[in-house]
């Protein structure tokens, strides 16, 4: 049986090379008794591949049991999988067979296997190694001949490194890795799947067929489909039931597709915070960093002047940018090197203060509000009053800039 025959038998739609490769691996491994670990995103169709492997194996006439490991409470999962004896725990009024006993000679599909508790993982490892297990509350060793197919939508190896999954069990289960491609990796199949689902639901609900306009097909293909095939099927059913216009446009389709904006934030944000809070914080950081840089530059100039013994000629030539910037910030004309004279005091000379000169010194404001206002004025001047570009220069939204201009009376 080739890949296309398998697609026809199990109702698989699509021609993606990644999908074909996954089907081919399942076809080749099915006749063996090797353990298979199926990985893929939630809703990508991992259980379908477990049925392919079982139905094409020598165990196809045996029992097939699918177990969702994440849906069984930790306190009862051992009893579910391995059975228990009467009176082994509260509520055990009679002995019960577990899934491994019931499926003897068949296949067990352990979905979400990464959610198994560590104690259960040890029991599962023993079955994989020797086929032996113990019922809960029993000391009698039981034997079983079961093929295990496991599946997960998480990175199991990361759980191994974090101590949440046994490494030896991981390598036992991962004898043959089988990765199912996500729907966004097989864009060429999205429209084909939608047509199939919409046709099926139109027949089911006896409604007219659905046709997608070209712009709607483009939207369908470009969406990321985090829920994969399951999500696409649900949306197709919604459209078939709810949409009155059977020729669906992109605008109509967007009513059924969740908005992806903000879905992939790199960090969690508290409900009380919003974008403007972050932009205001950023502009305050920018002000503080600029102030720190100015202080460092000033300290550097003072240190050079002291080391040179008051000889400022070469210092003015080497640092014209810093000197001119200092003079511009206090609204003085551009600095000319020869206009500045620094007299070195004689040794042991008494210190004299020129209070008149001190009174004339301009003290720079350290107010954050003043600095913020100054930055906004400079940005607006640089971009000739164009607030959009000024906001980009400041690293804030245009809306925030309008509000700041109003608050600081900069109109």
C-alpha positions, -999 to 999 in steps of 0.1 A, spaced: 0 0 0 15 33 -11 11 68 4 -19 77 -17 -37 45 -8 -32 53 29 -46 88 24 -77 74 8 -82 47 34 -78 70 64 -93 102 49 -61 122 49 -62 154 27 -31 171 14 0 167 -8 26 185 14 60 168 12 63 169 50 29 151 53 39 125 27 71 119 46 53 113 79 29 89 62 57 70 46 75 66 80 43 53 96 39 28 67 74 15 70 74 11 108 39 -4 111 48 -40 104 74 -40 132 68 -40 169 90 -10 175 78 18 199 69 50 181 69 86 196 47 109 176 53 146 181 34 175 167 13 205 178 -21 200 193 -48 194 167 -23 183 140 -37 147 138 -14 126 159 -41 100 167 -48 94 131 -12 82 126 -15 59 156 -44 42 138 -24 39 106 4 21 125 -20 -2 143 -42 -10 112 -11 -18 91 5 -40 117 2 -77 126 -18 -66 156 -46 -50 135 -71 -77 148 -61 -70 184 -74 -44 207 -66 -7 202 -69 16 232 -62 53 232 -54 68 265 -52 106 272 -26 106 300 -32 143 307 -69 137 314 -64 111 341 -58 123 377 -23 114 391 -39 94 419 -58 70 397 -36 67 365 -17 37 378 -50 19 385 -63 28 350 -32 16 332 -21 -14 353 -53 -24 372 -58 -29 409 -68 -55 434 -98 -54 456 -93 -33 487 -60 -18 475 -72 17 481 -104 35 493 -132 28 468 -116 -4 453 -145 -26 460 -135 -52 434 -105 -61 413 -101 -44 380 -81 -50 349 -60 -22 336 -56 -11 300 -23 -31 295 -41 -63 305 -72 -56 283 -50 -47 253 -28 -78 255 -19 -87 220 -29 -53 207 -18 -16 208 -20 11 234 -18 48 222 -6 70 251 -15 105 241 2 134 260 27 109 275 49 137 288 22 143 315 27 110 332 39 111 368 75 99 374 63 69 394 41 58 364 70 64 341 90 38 360 62 12 357 59 19 320 96 15 315 94 -20 330 67 -30 306 88 -17 277 119 -37 289 103 -70 300 66 -69 294 60 -72 332 39 -51 355 22 -52 389 -14 -44 396 -19 -17 423 -20 -35 456 -7 -68 443 27 -85 445 20 -110 416 39 -102 384 17 -99 353 28 -103 317 15 -85 287 23 -82 250 14 -48 240 28 -24 214 31 12 227 26 42 205 31 75 224 24 111 214 30 145 228 28 182 218 57 193 240 94 190 237 100 159 258 138 163 257 134 196 275 114 179 302 141 153 305 167 181 311 143 196 337 140 163 355 103 159 347 107 129 324 129 99 327 157 99 302 158 61 298 120 60 291 124 88 266 149 68 245 128 36 249 97 54 235 117 73 209 129 42 190 112 57 159 105 94 161 75 105 139 69 143 136 35 155 122 38 189 104 17 217 117 -9 232 94 11 264 89 39 243 75 17 228 48 0 260 35 -7 243 1 -31 219 20 -52 245 39 -76 254 11 -80 217 2 -89 208 38 -113 237 40 -132 226 9 -134 191 22 -147 202 56 -172 227 42 -186 202 17 -190 176 45 -208 201 67 -230 214 39 -242 178 33 -247 173 71 -268 204 76 -284 203 41 -272 239 33 -259 254 1 -221 250 -6 -196 275 5 -173 293 -20 -143 314 -10 -134 346 -29 -97 349 -39 -90 374 -11 -106 350 15 -84 321 2 -53 344 7 -64 352 43 -70 314 49 -35 306 37 -17 333 56 -33 327 90 -10 308 114 -36 282 126 -24 276 162 -52 250 166 -41 233 133 -66 210 115 -90 209 144 -93 247 144 -98 248 106 -125 222 108 -144 241 135 -142 274 115 -155 256 84 -185 243 104 -192 277 118 -192 293 84 -215 266 70 -240 271 97 -239 309 103 -229 326 71 -258 338 50 -238 348 20 -224 315 6 -197 334 -14 -174 342 15 -151 373 12 -120 380 33 -140 405 54 -166 379 62 -139 352 69 -121 375 94 -152 375 116 -146 338 123 -108 338 126 -94 351 159 -73 382 159 -36 373 162 -24 407 173 -7 405 207 -9 367 207 29 362 208 40 386 234 75 378 248 64 383 284 32 385 305 18 419 311 -4 428 341 -39 439 333 -33 474 347 -4 481 324 -8 494 288 14 505 260 15 541 271 28 531 306 58 514 289 65 543 265 65 568 294 89 546 313 111 543 282 113 581 277 123 586 314 151 560 310 162 579 279 163 612 298 183 596 327 208 580 303 213 613 285 219 631 318 244 604 329 263 607 295 265 645 299 279 642 334 305 616 323 316 640 294 318 669 318 339 649 343 362 639 315 368 675 304 374 686 340 399 658 346 418 666 314 420 703 324 433 695 358 459 670 344 471 696 319 477 722 346 451 746 332 465 746 296 432 743 277 445 749 241 448 713 230 418 702 251 396 727 231 410 713 198 404 677 208 369 682 223 351 709 203 319 689 202 316 687 240 325 724 245 301 737 218 273 714 232 278 729 267 275 764 254 245 757 232 226 742 261 228 776 280 219 796 249 253 811 243 270 817 209 292 790 195 323 786 216 356 800 203 386 783 219 405 815 226 376 830 244 381 807 274 408 814 299 415 793 330 440 807 355 459 782 376 462 794 412 496 798 428 506 771 453 494 779 489 475 809 476 444 817 497 412 807 480 390 836 469 355 834 458 340 857 432 304 858 445 293 881 417 305 857 391 290 827 410 256 845 410 257 847 372 263 810 367 235 792 350 225 761 370 212 733 347 178 720 357 177 683 368 140 681 366 128 651 346 98 671 334 122 698 320 144 673 304 114 655 289 101 688 276 135 697 261 137 663 243 103 667 228 111 703 216 143 691 200 126 662 183 99 685 169 124 710 158 145 683 141 116 670 121 101 705 114 70 699 135 61 666 121 48 647 151 48 613 136 85 613 129 92 631 162 74 603 180 95 577 162 127 595 171 117 596 208 107 559 207 71 566 218 37 563 201 22 593 183 -7 592 207 16 595 237 35 624 221 2 643 215 -7 638 252 28 649 264 26 681 242 -8 689 258 4 682 294 36 702 290 19 731 271 42 728 241 16 738 215 
